[in-house]
């Protein structure tokens, strides 16, 4: 279940506050998240790909067509997993997109628009005494 817009804003504010208070701790926490998970997934997919090659070769040596087909399918599945995991992995220092999977496609323009809206909202709250 995805977070609501209000919950996403609150989470982003908490993250910014954490980065402002203790950037070293925040960067240490950042490395243990999605980037580590996707890296591990890519490594597992590469290992599975190698197992698929072994199955394919074993099927050819044993003249068992079904074993070669299984090996090929394992290779194909692991290749797809590795490529998708590699593409989804956030770059070092990059914040993973929270919530919407289409946020990556929309690029910086939408993000800067959201930043402007958020800044205006904060300015209005500050002008009205934090009500």
C-alpha angles and dihedrals in degrees: 000000000000122000120258119247091257092051091048091052091048091049092049091050091051090049092050091049091051092050090048094049100040116005093173093056092043093053090049090054092046093060093057095058134071096335093060092045094051092045090053090048092052091050091051091049091052090050089049090050090055090049088051090053089050091051091048092051093044090052091051093048093045091042090234108143094190091057091051091049091050089049091051092049091050089051092049094048093047092048090054091048092049094049095046091045091050093050094047095049111107116235118249108281093014120121113234114241108261116220113337119074090202092061090089093057095049092059130192098329094071092042093052090047090054090048091052092049091049092049091051090050091051091048091052092048091050092048093052094050099261096296 
